[in-house]
């Protein structure tokens, strides 16, 4: 392709590229990365051609004609892990960083690329290995009691490790929205202005607006940014007693949207007197007030107010989705900003969370065994915990597990 016999490693070389019939393809920059100084730890050649799909496709087709093949999904990262150029935490962070749409997510993922999770896992692993070493030395002398101060020291270390693991799980599950986008559902009875609020937040008419009750029959989901935060906002069907089957299904999906959301915006119509359908919304607020962040707003403040706001909590705000949504936006931003914790270890995948939960469960099961002097069983559970926590950073031995994991990556990278 280059008609050159030698390329100097790690230098940008400007050269002509030719196809298999010696026809000029492009004048490009070629960089040769000699192993192990490359992303994968293997020999890599990078082509920097002129923009456009046609030229890139011609170069790719020529490379394939000379015996190259297309990389499978995640293959470069997989090779980097196998060749010791990165651990699994960095590989997962790389994949998610490419796709992220959130500043918060980018910050979390960058910390993992720097090795924060790797260091966290290694520190826990070293502590557990130290405990295991003490115990295994004493297993041969099981008929003798372990020194009381040694047992106390190990119990203290186990408690510290368990606390760290539990804290990381709680932080990761409660702040999953930092990575994937917090889900916000707008609820209320029909015709309170839920669709108008959605359109106002999006700054365009995404949902159909009508004075006819029950116009929104299904949930409508869109992504927007509030400050640096990505949120998925859901306009739900109006919640009321309905006879029509399709509307009932829509209402059921509205309830499901509440369950799946971290934040709920409960909307009431200030221009109408409170009725039984409003009471159903108040009942939902009371049901979820300690499980979700709930923003309560009385809409249509530009009209004559008939709704008795005293029936709602004191932190209720008045808005007009036709005029401004700044009050709701500010409340959303304040809550989202409070969820960003720089000092907490946040796990970025279900695989990592599952591994930490397994390690925590094994540690908790080991405590009573240590107190009772059942050292063999205690050592078994500590081994379980070490294996679980280590799996976050090290490669599995079976290639098919790696294949399954990396198959979710984008093509090539």
N, C-alpha and C positions, 0 to 999 in steps of 0.2 A: 504493500500500500504506500509506503514512504519511499521505496527504492533506496533506503539507506541501510548500510551494513551495521551501524552502531549508533546507539543513542546514549548520551551521557545521563546517568541517573540523576533525577531530581532537578533537571534543568529544562526550561521551556525551549523547545526547538521549533522554529517556524519552518514548515516544509510543505511541499505539494503532496496531495494524496491521489492515488490512481486506483482504478478498479482492476479486476482480473484481466481485462482486455487492454490495459495500459492507457485507458482514457482518463483524463484529468477530472477529478471529482471536486476538489476544493483546495485552497491554501489554508492550512490549519496549524494550530499549535499542538505539539505532542509533548507529553510529559511522561517519562518512564520512571516508575517507582520500583526499585529493586528490593526484593525481600531481604530482611523483614520490615523494611521501612515503608510500609503501606498500610491502608486501612485494614486489609485482610491478613497482612503478614506474608503475602505471596507476591510474586511479580505482577505488577499492574501497569497498564498503559492507558493514559487518559487522552482523549481527543477533544480539542476545543475548536469546533468548526463554526462557520457562519450560521446565523440564526435561520430558522425555518425548518419545517418538518421534512421537506424533500431532500435537502442536502444531508441531514442527519440520517434519514432512511437509506440513502444511497451508500453512505459510509458503513452503516450497520449491515446492509445486504452484502457488501464486499467482504467485510470481516467474517460473516457467516460462510461465504463461499470459500474462504481460506481455512475453514475448519472450526471457527469459533461457534459458540452456541449461546442462546439467550439465557440469562441468569433466571433462576426460579425465584419466587417471592421470598424475600429475606435472605437470599443465599450469601450476599456479601457479609451481612452481619453474622450469619451462622458460621461462615469460614473464619471471621475475626474471633469469634468465641472459641471455636475448636483450636485455633492456632495461638490462643492465649493473648490476643491483642486487646480483648475486653472481656468483662464478665457479663453474666446475664442481665444484671441490673442496668448496665450501660446500654446493652443491646435493646432492651425494652424501652428505655428512656429515649434512645435514638429514634425508634419507630414512632413513638407517640409525639416526639417533638416535631417531626416532619409534618404531622397531620393536625397539630394543635391550632386552635383558633383563639385561645385565651392567653392573656398576659400572665395570669396567675398560674396556669398550667405550665407555661414556658419556664417560669421561675422555679417551679417544683422539679420539673424534668431536668433543668440545667444543674440543679443541686445533685441529682443522681448521676448526671454525666461527670460531675466533679468527683464522685466517689463517696458522697455522704452516706448512702445506704450501704455501700460496700464496707465502709469503716464501722458503721453501726452493727452490721451483721458479724463482722470479724471480732469486734469487742465482746459481743454476747457469746459468740462461739468460744473464744479464749477463756472466758469466765467459766462456762460450762465444762470445758475440757479440764480446767484446773480442779473443779469440784470432782469430776469423774476420776481424775488421777489420785486424789486423796482417798477416795472410797475404794478404788481397786487395790490400792496398796494394803488396805485394811481387810479386804474380803478374806484373805487367807487366815485372818485372825478373828473370824466372825464370833468365836466363842467369847472373845473379850469385848468389853464395851469400848466404843470409841470415846476418846477424851471429850468431856462435856463442852469445853471451849471450842473444839473443832466442829462439833455438831452445830453449835450456835453460829459459828462463822459461816458454815455452809448454808444454814437456814437463812441467814441474813442475805447472803449472795443470791439465793434462790428467790427471795422476796423482791430484791432489787431488780433482778432480771425479769421476773414476772410483771413487775410494775411497768418496766420499760416496754415490754411486749404489749401489755394491755393498753397502755397509753397510745402506742402507735396504731393499734387496731381501731380504737375509738376515734382517734384523729382522722384516720383514713376513711372510715365509714361515714363519719359525720360531715366530712369535707370532700366527699367524692365529687360534689358539684364543682369544686375548684378545677378538677381535671376535665370533666365531661360536660360541664355547664349545669348550673343550678336550675332545677325545674320549678317554674312558678305557674300556679293554676289560678285563673280568675273564676270565682264562683258567685252565684246569686240567682235569684228567681228570674223568670223571663222578663225581658224589656227593662232591665235596670241599667243597661249601657255597657255590658261586658264587651261586646264586639266593637263598640265605639272606643272603649278604652284600649283594646288591642290595637286597633287601627291608629290611634293617637300615639301609642308607644312605638309602633313600627314606622310612623310617619308616612304611611300609605294605606289605601283601603284594601286590606287583606280579607276581611270578613264582611259578609253581606249584612247590611243594617236595614231593619224593617220594624215598623210599629206592631207587626203581627207577632203575637206571643208564640214561642217555639220555633222561630226561624232557624236558629242554630240547632241542628239535630245531632251533630257529632262534634268531637273535640277538634280544634284547629291548633296546630303547633308551629311556632316560628322561633327563630333564634335572633336575639338582639344583644347589644353590648350596653352595659350600664357601667360607666367609668371604665375600668380595666377588666371588668368581669363579663363573662359570657353567660347568658341565661337562656333557657328554653321556656318560652311563655305559652301557656295553653288557654285558649278560650273554650270554655265548656258550655254544654247545653244548659239552659235554665232549669233549675231544680224546683219541682213542684209536683203535686199529685196529678198524674197524667193517665188518660185512658188509652191513648193511641200507642200501639206496640212499638213503633219506630221511635217515638219520643221517649218511651220508657227505657229503651236500649241506650239512647243518648244520655239520659239521666244516670243510668248505671255506669256509663263510661266517665261521667263527670265525677262520680264518687271515687272511681278507680284512679282518676287523675289526681285527686286530693291525696290519696294514699301514696302515690308515687312522687309527690312534690315535696321539696324542702320548704317552699314558701307558698302561702295561700293569700290571695287578695280577695277578701269578702266584700262584695259590692251591694249597696242598698240604694233604692231610688228615693231621693229626698223630696220629690214632688208628689209622692203617694203615701197614704197612711199605712202604717205597719199592719201586715195581715198574716194569715197562717203560713203562707209560703216564706215570708221573712223569718218567722219563728223557726222554720226548718233550717234556714241558714244559720241562725243564732245557735241552734242545737248542734250543728256541725262545728261551729267555732268552739263551743264548749267542749266538744268531744276531742278536738285536736289541739287545743290551745297549749298543752304542755308537750306536744310532739312535733309541732310545726311552728315556723315563724309566720304569724298571721297579721296581715295588714288589713284593717277594717276601714272602709271608706264609704261615705254617703255621697252619691253622685248627683249630678244635675243641680248644683248649687246656684246656677244661673236662673233657675225657675223658682216659683213660690214654694217655700218649704213646709211640707205637711207631716213629714216623718218625725216621730218623737225620738230624737237622738239620745235621750236619757235611757232608752232601752239597750243601748250599746255601751261597751267599755269606754272609760274616759280618754283613751288614746286614739279614739276614732277621729278621722280627718274628713273634711268636706272638700269635694273636688267637682270640677266640671270637665268631663272628657272632651267636650267640644272646644273648651277654651285653653286649658292647660293641665298637664299631668305631672307638673314639677313636684308636687307634694309626694306623690307615690314614688316617683323616680328617686327622690332624695331618701325616702325611707328604705327603698330597695338598696341603694348604694351604701347607706349606713350599715345595714345588716351584712351585706356582702363584704364590705371592708373589714368588719369584725371577725369574719371567718378566716382571714388570711393570717396564719400564724407562722412566723419565720423560724421559730425554734423547735417546731414539732416535726417528727419524722413521718412523712406521709407516703404510704405505699401506693404504687401506681397501677397495680393489676390485681385481678382476683387470685392469680397464682401466688403472688407475694402475700396477700392477706391470708390465704388458706395455709400457707407455710408457717406464718407467724402464729396463727390460731393453733395449729398442730403442736408447735413448739411450746406454746403457753399451756395447752392441755397436758402435755407430758410433764412439764415442770410441776403443775398443780397436783398431778397424780403421784408425784415422787415424794412430796413433803412428808406425808404421814408415814411412808415406808422408811424414810430416814430416821424419824423419831422412834419408830418401833424396832430399828436395827435390822430391817430386812434389806441388807445391802445389795444382794444380787438383783432383786426386783428394782431397787432404787437405781442401780447402775443401768439397768435395761431402759428405764424411762428417761434417764438423762441422755443415754445414747440416742433414743428416739428424738429427743428435743434437739440434740446437736445435728442429727441428720436432717430434720425439718428446717432448721434455721439456715443450715449450710446450703440447702437446695436453692435458696434465693439467688446465690451468687455463682455457684459452680455448675458445670455442664452435667447433664445426666449421662449415664453410660449407654443408654439405648438410643440409637440414631432416630428411631421413629418418633420418640417423644420430642426431640429437637425439631424434626420435620413438622410435627403438628403445631408446635409453638410458633415457629418462624413462618408458617404458611399464612399467618394473618398480616404479615408485613406487606408494604407496598412493593411492586415489582422491582427486582434488582436489589435495592437497598435492604 
